[in-house]
Every structure is written in C-alpha cells, then in structure tokens.
C-alpha cells in the first residue's frame, strides 16, 4: 500500500502502548508496525525499520536519550519524542540530538497523526510545547537566534496558530515555518552539546576515552 | 503606594522606582552631610573674598576652582549614589593641598587672616575623604593635608595656637565623618539584612500556602477520582469521566513541570493557577506555561489573575474551541501574561459571532506589527477589551487584544504598562 507511513512506539508504559495501538487502528494513513518497551527491543525485532518512531522522552532503561535517538536514526527511522510532561531541558537536548519533533501525550489523535505525517515527509513536527522549550532555553550551548526567529518562536510558543503568528510578525505562513525550521536546524548544528552530567559521561564513553 | 516587601514605589499607578536599600540611604546621608560642611566653607570663603579680597583676581579664581571641584564631586555622587573616590582625591590634592600655596604665591595671602578661608576648605576635603576612601588611603590624605597646611601656616608665620586648632580640626573632621559613615553604613546593612529575612519569610509563607492549596486541590480532584475508580462500580470510559481525568492530568502535569523548573514560588503563579483551575472546572482545557514571571506585589498578581480569568471566560464562551493557552513570563522586569486561543476569532470585515474588530489599548501602540485595515470594535470583543483594560489600567498595567477572523484571539496583559 503506497503512502502509508510505518510507525513504531517505544514506551515502557504498557497501557499507553495499548492505547496508541487502538488509536492508530482507525487511521488509514498510518500503520503501527511495532510496539516495544526499549529501543533495544525494537531494533532486535524483525522487519524493516519504521519510518517514524514515537519515543518516550523518559524511558526507564539506563540508555541515555541521546544514544536512543542516534541509534534509531542510524537504523533509518525518524524520531518524534513524546512525553507526559514537557520537561524543557530534555526537550531541547532531544532536538539537538536529532529528534524531529516533540509532543506531550495529552494531544488529540489528529495532532499526533499530523505530526507523524510531517516527520515522515522529512519535515519538522512543530508544536507550541517544543517552541516554548526552545524559546526559553537557558542552556549554555544555545545558538544565537535572529530577532525574527525569536519573534516567531515566542509567538508560536504562546499558543498562536502559525497563521496568526505570521500575521502578527507581518510575514507569510511559509516564512514563519521557515524560521521555526531554521531554529531547529541551528540547534542541531550546534553540535553535540552536553546538557547533563549523565550526557557528559555518555559523550566521554562514546568518544572512546575509556 | 509603597510596598515594603517588593521595594516597589508606584506613583500615580504608573512609574516604578527601585527602592533604596539601607546602605544607599546611609551613603546618601553622608553625601548630604559633607556637602553641607563644604557649603559652609564656600559661603565663608565667598564672604571673605567679596569683603576683603575683591580687588585681586586670584582669590576669585581660587573660589571658582573650589566651587568647580565641589560641583564635580556632587555630580559624580548623584550619578553613583555615593562619593566617588577619584573625584574626592582630586579635591584633596588641588583644593586641600595646592590651593593654599597658590593663594600665598599669587593671591597675596601673606597673613594668617587672609589665607584662613582657603585653609578652611581642607577641613571639608578631609571629611569627604573619610567617607570616600579606605583606611590606608584616608591616612595618606590626612597626613598630606596636615603637612601642607602646617607648611602653609608656617609660611605666613601664623600663631602656634591658630595652627594647632586648624590641624586639630583637619584631623577631627576626618575622624567624625569616618565614625558617622561607619555607624550609618552598619545600621543600613542591618536594615537590609532584616528586609531580606522578611522577604524570605514571606516567600516561605507563600510556599506553604501554595502547598496547602495543592493538597486541598489534589484531595478534591485526583485523589477523589482515583478512589472512585478503584472502588469499582464507576464506568471510567464515559466521556464525562475522560474529560475529568484529562483535566486532572493537566493539573498534575503543571505541578510536575513547576517542580522541574525549580522556580521560586511566586504569587503571580499561584494567582494565575487559580484562574486556570477555575476555567478548567468549567470545562475549558488550558495549557498553562510559566517562565520566570517577575515578582510583583500581591494586588497586581490578583488583578492580573482576574483579567486572565476574564480572557479565559471569553475563550470558553465565544471562541468556539475548548482549548486555551496561558503563558506567563517576563521581559526586562515587566510581567507579561498572554491568553491565546485558536478559535474563530473576530475582527476585520467578516465579523465573528461577537461582531468585533481587532482592537487594542486606546493610546497603546502594540509592540508587534499590527494587522492592516480598520479596527472596528464590536459587541463581544469590545466587552472583553473594555473589562480587561479597566482592570489592568486600574493597577498601572495595560492590556492588548488582537484577533483576526479564523485565527483566534490573543490577549496580552502587562505590568507595568
């Protein structure tokens, strides 16, 4: 079936996995191919890697999120981070580490499906919660944003639609979206910043220092 | 209106000044005291020059130099809210040490009576030095003044008793002013630390009150719901139950995020939370996010929260959507709260159900680009506009309402306006 997006869920909460499975059953454009509690379990499974992986921001295994994201990307999947709460530092870290979007788990199905579609098409799934985390990032490695990028980011983070954000900034919707994409790109270009001591330890390990 | 805890002075509901600390006040007192001391010397000098030395140029120049040096010191003191040491140092060297010799060489002041007014200025120099300098520099300055003034009086062959009295005055001007400075600054620091303790206690009380409020809220909501489900006999899959769970999950989510933010308990946040919970209780889903909202006096927090409640009510009744976004943050000390929805909006040509146009504060130019086209205020929009405006203006804040058809409404509340 052409045009169907294959999706997997990695979350250690079984109730949520079951919930998402029953949710996606009624959606034609999305095919949920796998549910797993950890990234290891997903990668060990049979079949081609899915187009998009919904990855819980706070998995309770000992793998650092950066590691999980990198391995999924290396396997050929794109990553949409999901989480119960919007922990801003972790959202920012996940984006720098290569995730293409973030959503809290209380979103409606239509929002989730739209985000999956955006990411499968190689774009970014923008959400007010992601914009808020980036707009008020206080991390030492945060990239410099232009005034226009900042205005669009803050507007979108406040809950305005992209259209309303664009109108207030006096630009087109496409330009507004371009600014949001550029903010994300800047974060991903900012290299491999270390946000927490755990991350730092992981970096040291992956750089072969021990 | 002055608020002791936030150190905010609101004049006529508009201007705010950062209140002085006790230390600032102590330093200001010393600036004023030494200024009066120097002033008395300048007046005495002026009297002598106009009465006895008005036919010579140098005394006038000397008086002018003393006035200029004093003006410089005051100007710098006004800018830095304390005596600036380099300006005082300049005064000690030129007015205190050099001027007496100038008066002797070019001013024809060869007698004790004619040089006395110039010598007098050294006393106020020494007093200012005691305020502005640290101990070692002060000792150097006083020794310099004593030595030069001794030399000056020896040159004019003054009485030993006059010389002694003057040198005594030089030294004790410094001593008295040093003791006063030390005492006042110590008192000022004590007042400051007492204020800090009061502030901390107030914050502690606010935190405690917030915790009690959360406990009560948790008891009435999450705990009650979970208990009912656990007991059985309740269908957890009805839409009413699901809505209730979603609402309570949203509340818990904000609680967790607040703990993650490690932000100080703030009165604004607590007040806004109450507005959000009230709106949620009426069935509106509210995504509330906070980013370090600046601390404001309690009555301002309350007014903000009431205006926010009004904006949320407007979303619930007129927006045609069940979801609103509330954001609270700061912009260089100014508290900014926005209430945004993605509903049907109003304004422009196609009037919404409220038939209202995009509008904003009457004399308020918005920060961001405004939509082109005529603003045509109508029934519902202007109602919202008017009521949030009245509330915000009453406390010296401001409100902006912005909307376009199909693009929701954005209400921005600011304090100070």
Interface residues (C-beta under 8 A of the other chain):
Chain A: X84 X85 X86 X87 X88 X104 X106 X128 X129 X132 X136 X151 X155 X157 X158 X159 X160 X161 X163 X164 X167 X168 X169 X170
Chain B: X246 X249 X250 X253 X256 X257 X260 X261 X287 X289 X291 X292 X324 X325 X327 X329 X338 X340 X341 X342 X368 X369 X371 X402 X404 X406 X407 X408 X410
